[in-house]
C-alpha cells in the first residue's frame, strides 16, 4: 500500500486488504524477546531500537522467523525509536531520521527475502504448497507512546504529568510520524497507548499531516475496563472511531484473561475492525525492567486456545504482544486454520488480521 495511493478512507483500505487475503492475516510477535534470544543486548533506554545501530541483521532475522512461522504482517523496530532518543545519544537530526527510515527498510528487505524463498531460518521450509506467493506480506511501522521514550514504565500507567499537554505530545510525535510514513510502510501501528490524551494527539496528527496510510490504535489495560491511565476504554476507542484515518482499534500488551470483556466494550462504540494482541500475562516491573510471573501468565497452547473465543466476541485482529514468539504466532495461525476448517456451516465472524507486538 506504500504511501496510500488511491486512498479513500482507512477502514475501506483495510477491508480491501482483507478481501485480497481471504479472511485472516497473521502478524508477528514480540520483537525485543526474540532479539535477546538471538544475543542482542537490550539493556538500553533505546531498547529494541538500539539494534538499528548495532545489529540490524538480527532485526531482519527476527522478521524472517515470524514470516516463516506464518505471519502476514511484520512490525518495524521503531516502537522505541524516536528522534529525541537518538539525538540524546549524539546522533544528528539527519542520522536519526535515517535510522527511522531504516527500520522500515529492514522489514521490507525481510519481506523480499521471504517472498523470493531465500530464507534459511529454523522456521524455513514449512510452506511447500506455493502459499507464500499467494500470502500478502505487509509492513507496519510501529509508533510507541511518549511513555516508551521516557523508558520509565509510564507507557503502562499513562501518567505523564500535568505539563505534558496534547500539543506537547503532537510536537513530540509529529516529525517521527512523517518520516515513518514517508518510508513507505503498508500500515502504521500506534501501540500500547496508555491514555485518551495521546490517542487524541495521534488522531489530530494523522489529519494535520495528511497521512494516507491506514493506521491502527491499540490501548493497554490493567483492569479490563479502562486504559492504563484509568480513562474508560470506550472513550479511548471512540477517539479512534472518530478518525477516518484509523482502520482498526483495540488492545495490546494486556493480560489474555482481560481481552474478552474489552472486545465487548470496544464493540459498543465502533464498527471498525477490532485488534487484540495481548501479552503472555506476565507483569512488567518498571524499576527492574523485568517481566515476572503472574496468575494470568499463559503458555503458547493456552494462548492459542483463546483465539476462537475472541473471534466470536467480535475481534477481527488477533495476535500476541510482549513475551510471545514465533512459536506463539505459529500456534495462533494453526488455531485459526483449524477453526476455519471446522466452521464449514457456521462462521461467527471473518477474521481480518492477526498480529502482535514487541517486547
N, C-alpha and C positions, 0 to 999 in steps of 0.2 A: 504493500500500500504506500510505502515511502512517504512522500510529502503530502499525500492526501489529494492527489489529482482526482477531479470528479467528485469531490466531497460534497455531500448534501447535509446529512446530519450523522452524528457519531453512531447512534443506535442503529440507523439504517445501514451504515457501512459495516458494522459488526454482523448484522443479520446476513449481509451478503457473504461475509467470510464463512459464516456457519453453513449457509446453503452450499457454498463451494466445497466445504469439507465433509458434508454429510450431516452428522448430528453431534459429534463430540470432538473437541480439541483438548489435548493434554498439554499442560505447561510444566515447566521444570520445578525443581525443589530447592532446598536450601543451598545457597552458594558458599557462605562462609564455612559451614560444616564440612563441605567437600573440599574446599581449598585447603583447610587444615589437614584433612585426611591425606591430601597429596603432598603434604610437607610445608605448606606456606605458614609463615609466622604472622598471625593477625593481632598480636599484642601491640596495637597501634590505634590511635584515635581515628585514623582513616579507615580502619577495619579492612573489609574486602577490597576497598578502593586502593589500598596500598599496593595491591598486586598489579594494578595498571602500570605502576612504575617498575616494580621489582620482578614480577613473574606473570606477564601476560600469557605466556604459553600454558600456564596452569589453568588460567581462566578459560582459555579455549578448550582445554582438555575436559574440564568440568561441563562446559556446554555440550560437548560431544557425548559425554557419558549420559547426559539427560536425553539427548536426542535418540541415542541408541536404546535407551530404556523405554522409549515410547512417547516422549514429549513432542508436542507440536509448537510450543511457544517457549523460547528461551529468553530470560530476562537479564539485561545487561548488568555489569558490575559497577553500577553508578549509584546504588542506593545511598551510600555514604560519601559519594564523590561530589564535592562542592567546590566552587571557585574559591570561596573563602578558606576552606580547609587546605586546599593545595597551596594557596598563596601564603598561608601561615607557615608552610614548610620551605618558603623561599622561592617557590616557582613563580614565574611571571604570569601575567594575565593570559598571554598567548599560549604559554606552555600548559596552563591549567585548562584552557578551552580545548587544546589538542588532546589532553587526556580524557576529557568528557566525550569527545567525538570518537576517540579510540575505543571506548567501552562499547559503543555501537558497532564499530568496525570489527572488533574481535568476535562478537556474536555473529555478525554477517559472514565472517570467514569460516566459523564453525559450521554454519548452515551450508555453505558452499561445499565444504569437505564432506559433510554428511550426505548431501544430495548426490554428489558425484561418487559416493560409495567408497571413499578413501579412508574412512575411519577404521582404526585398529585397536580401539579400547576394549575393556573387558566386557562391554555390552554389545560389541560389534558382531555382525553376522547373524543377528536374531531375526532379521526380516529378509526372507529369501523369496518372497512372492511378488516382488516388484512394488510393494506397498509404499516404499519410501518415495518413489516417483509420484505417487498419487497423493501423498500426505502433504498438506500445507505445512510449511515451517515458517513461523513468524518470529520477529524480534521485537520485544517490548523493552522500551527504555525505562529503567527504574528511577523514580524520584522519591527519595526518602524524605522524611519530615525534618523540620528545623531541629527537633529534638535529637534526631540521628546525628546531625552535625555537631551538636553540643556534646554527644557521647557521654551523657551523664544519667542516662536512663529515663529522661523526660519524654522520650518517644512512647514510653509505656505509662505515662501519667498525664501528659498534656499540660503540665504546669510550667509555663514559660515565663511567668511573672507578669506583672501589670504593664511593664514597659514595652512588652512585645505586642504591638498592635497589628491589625490586619494589613495596614500599609507597610509596616516593617517586614512582615512575612512576604508580602509581594515583592518588595525590593530585594529581599534575600534570594528568592527563587527565580526572579524574572530572567536574568541572563542565562542561568543554568538551563532553564526550561527551553529557551530559544535555541541554545547550542545543541542540546539533545535532539530537539525536533528537526533542526537543520541537517543533522547527521543521517536522517532518513530511516528511522525505525518504522515498523508497521503499526505499533501501538505505544501508548505512554501509560505507565503504571504508577499511579500515586499511591504509595504503600504505607501501611502502618500509621495512618492518620489518627492522631490521638484526640482531636477536638474539632468542634464545629468551625471555629475561627479559621483554622488552617484550610479546611475544605472550602470555605468562602473565598479565601485568598486564591486558592488554586482555580476555582471556578471563574473568578474575575480575570485572572491572568490568561486563561485559555481564550477568553473572549478578546481581551485587550491586545494580546499578541497574535490573534487570528490563527491559532494553532489548528490545523486541519487534519490532524491525526487522531483517530479515536482513542479516548482515554478511559481508564477505569479508576474509581476511587475505592479504596478498601480501608476500613477503620479497624481499630483494635479495641477489644472489650475485655474487662476483667470480671464482670458480674452477669453478663448475658442480657442486659437491658440497656446499658449505656456505653458510650465510648469511654476510653480510659480516663478522660477528664471528668466524667460524670454527666456530660451532655447526653440527652436521650438519643439512642441510636436512630430513632425515627426522625428526629430533627436533622441529624447529620445526613441521613440518607436522602431526605427531602432537598437538601442543598445540591447533592449530586443529581437528583432527578430534575431539578430546575434548569440545569445547564445542558444545552443541546450538544455541547462538545463531549459530554460524558456518555459512554456507551454502556457501562456496567457499574454497579455499585455493590459493595459487600463488606466482607470481614476477612482479615488475615491476622496471623500471629496471635491467635486466641485459642484457648483450650478446646479440643474437639467436643467435649461434653456440652459446651455452650452454643454450639453452632446451630442446632435445630431451631431453638427458640429465636435466635437472632434472624434466621431466614424468615420465619413467620412475621416478625416485627417489620423487617425491611419490606417485605411483600405488601404490607399495608399502605406504603407511601410511594411505591414506584412499580411501573410495569417494565422497567429496563431489566436486562439480564442481571441476575444476582450471582456474585462471585464469592466463593468461600474457600479459603486456603489456610486452615488452622495449623498451629504448630504441633509439636509432639505431646503437648500437655504439661511439659516441664515448666518451671518458673525461672525467670531471669532475675539474677541478683545484681543490681547496678554497681554496688560497692565493690564486689569482687569480679564483676564482668563474667560470671559463670551461670550456667544453667543447672538447676538442681531438681532432683526427683520430686514429684508431687503426686497426689492421688489421681490426678487427671491424665497422667502420662499414658501414652498409647503406643503400642508397637505397630509395626508395619501391617500385620494381618488385621488387627483390631481396627486400625485406622481405615483401611480399605473397606472393611465391613460396614462402615458408616455411610459410604457413598450413596447407596440406594436410598437410604432414609433422607439424606439431604436433597437428593433429586426429587423425591416425592413431595418434599416440603416446598419446593419451588426453586431450588438452586439450578442455575444454568451454567455456572462455572464452579468447578470443584478441583481442589488440589491440596497441597501441603505447604507449610511455611518452615519456620526455624526448626532445625534438628531433624528434618526429613532428608531423604537421599534418593538416588536413582532407583534403589530397591522399592522405596515407597511409591514413587511415580509409576514404576512398572506394575506394582500391585493395584494401584488405582486404575490404570489403563486396563488391566485384565478384568477387574471387577466390573468396569463399565461394559466391556465387550461381552462378558458373561451375562450381565443384566439385559443387554440388547438381545442376546440370543434367546433368553428366557421369555422376554416380553414380546412374543410374536403376535399375541392377540390383544395385549394391553400395554401401553406405554404412557405413564402418567404425564411426563413432560420430556421433550427432547433436551438433550444436554448441549449447551453451546460451546463451552470452553472448560478445560480443566487445567489448572495451573497452580504455581506455588511461589514461595518467596525464600528467603535468603539467609538465614543466619549461618 
